[in-house]
Amino acid sequence: MTSIHLLLTLWMLTVAGYFIGRSKAFSVCAAQGGPSALHSRPFYYGILTSIWCAVPALIVFSFWHFFQSTIIMDMVMADLPDQIRSLPDARLNLVVNDIKNIVSGNTVSVQISPAIQAAADHYKSLEMTAHTALGVIITAITMVAIAGICLKITPTLRARNHVEKIVEVLLIACAVLAVFTTIGIVLSVLYESIRFFKIVPVHKFLFGFEWSPQMAIHAEQIGSSGAFGVVPIIFGTMLIAGIAMCVAVPLGIMSAIYLSEYANGKFRRIVKPLLGILGSIPTVVYGFFAALVVAPAIKEAGDILGFSVSSASALAAGVVTGIMLIPFVGSLSDDAINAVPQSLRDGALSLGSTRSETIIHVVLPAALPGIVGGVLLAVSRAIGETMIVVMAAGLSAHLTANPFEAVTTVTVQIVSLLVGEQEFDSAKTLAAFALGLVLFVATLILNVVALTVVRKYRAHYA
């Protein structure tokens, strides 16, 4: 019985538990005037039974699935001949990998010895036994849960309270998991960044004007053999994000104003879904569009006008990134503008304001928190964009404000540093975590600015 079969069986037993608990609720209140005699609706009794069927079984399944491979492998290794178990750790790890490859059906590069083949067969046998035992245990747990809950179902059982309490605990657990996941990500990035700063001084990283990490390839090389100045990457990121915002913000906000204040209902119903489709296009498609259409067009236009334009330029990447961000800015700004009470518009119009004056002096200030939130979300997306920059702006770290030259961004360098087999003790690889820390701090600053603006103007227009 595979894991999919086990989960399917558990789902069927959970559904059966719902109907059994619901039927039990109807049966215990039949002699007392029907469902009105119950503390909760019969639905809650069925849900309570399902929860007690699913949760304990899922916990057992998760622990079993997590530790099963390790336990089975330990049992298999214990039965191997002494000459294999006495091998060095490196050779023993190769033996373990060979056994796992044979079990999973992958091809093994070396000739399989009878002892390794017997170990793989033993592993398969134990794995089958483990799945069968797990199926029996899960079935037994669900049966015991159904029987136990059915014995406790009475008209006075506060099923709704129990269900709501369980749901509350589940929501709290999800929130705590999200918080601890965020803390874990931050701490892991911070730890690796500290290791990097032990090799490369902080001031050389933050204020250096040359980025050339490919010089520090081998583990025996020291960090100073490469150039790890982050200033060119920061400037490249800001340049592309700035160009993208120059495209996305005006077009997005003006399209939102038109759709909200001027367009008729039919036009709005057609255009707004089209903007949503524009936002759902994969970024790699935008990257192809930037590399094959926009970048050559900009280069040709530059040649005609007498400008020197690189085949991969910040302008091409920024323009296409801005086009990609128009739906984000436009959709969020449209929602913010539509949320402005109609009474504010009517009051301004009744005082003699024109429609344009009402939009400029009343609607837009009232919708400013939502618009700012959409713009900052777009800025974060522009800073984190990778595919378009790789395909349209290149990988070269140049310290320049010329949009016609090739630049690179923080995210692109993170990807390039972590591609392939890397040693996580070298300055080259650890630099990716330092760049991630810089990106995290920049995003945090943007969020703080957004909260400040929203709180300031929300107080005026609440």
Secondary structure as GFF3:
##gff-version 3
##sequence-region A 1 462
A	DSSP	alpha_helix	3	29	.	.	.	ID=ss1
A	DSSP	three_ten_helix	30	32	.	.	.	ID=ss2
A	DSSP	three_ten_helix	35	37	.	.	.	ID=ss3
A	DSSP	alpha_helix	42	78	.	.	.	ID=ss4
A	DSSP	alpha_helix	82	85	.	.	.	ID=ss5
A	DSSP	alpha_helix	89	104	.	.	.	ID=ss6
A	DSSP	alpha_helix	114	152	.	.	.	ID=ss7
A	DSSP	alpha_helix	159	199	.	.	.	ID=ss8
A	DSSP	alpha_helix	202	207	.	.	.	ID=ss9
A	DSSP	beta_strand	211	212	.	.	.	ID=ss10
A	DSSP	three_ten_helix	213	215	.	.	.	ID=ss11
A	DSSP	three_ten_helix	223	225	.	.	.	ID=ss12
A	DSSP	beta_strand	227	228	.	.	.	ID=ss13
A	DSSP	alpha_helix	231	257	.	.	.	ID=ss14
A	DSSP	pi_helix	258	262	.	.	.	ID=ss15
A	DSSP	alpha_helix	265	280	.	.	.	ID=ss16
A	DSSP	alpha_helix	283	289	.	.	.	ID=ss17
A	DSSP	pi_helix	290	294	.	.	.	ID=ss18
A	DSSP	alpha_helix	295	305	.	.	.	ID=ss19
A	DSSP	alpha_helix	314	338	.	.	.	ID=ss20
A	DSSP	alpha_helix	342	350	.	.	.	ID=ss21
A	DSSP	alpha_helix	355	358	.	.	.	ID=ss22
A	DSSP	pi_helix	359	363	.	.	.	ID=ss23
A	DSSP	alpha_helix	364	384	.	.	.	ID=ss24
A	DSSP	alpha_helix	387	392	.	.	.	ID=ss25
A	DSSP	alpha_helix	410	418	.	.	.	ID=ss26
A	DSSP	alpha_helix	427	461	.	.	.	ID=ss27
###
